[in-house]
């Protein structure tokens, strides 16, 4: 089975390989897409800041200092950019 890293390297080529492998089976195609999405989420989860960091950032944000929340959100945005959610559609 193709993995998310292959999709990241060349989404167009990977999509074609998956289409060729699935033929006309829409369920198999959906399974490939769900597998890629699951892998994307797993990789993101490994790099996201902790919930504790979010709570601390939220606390300080409520107190008027948004610097930690800004940093937290920027980190999350960078991770989402690094690991975009795949779409075979």
Buried (B, 14 or more C-beta within 10 A) or exposed (E): EBEBEBBBEEBEEBBEBBEEEBEEEEEEBEBBBEBBBEBBEEBBEEEBBEEEBBEBBEEBBEEEEBEBBEEBBEBBEEBEEEBEEBEBE
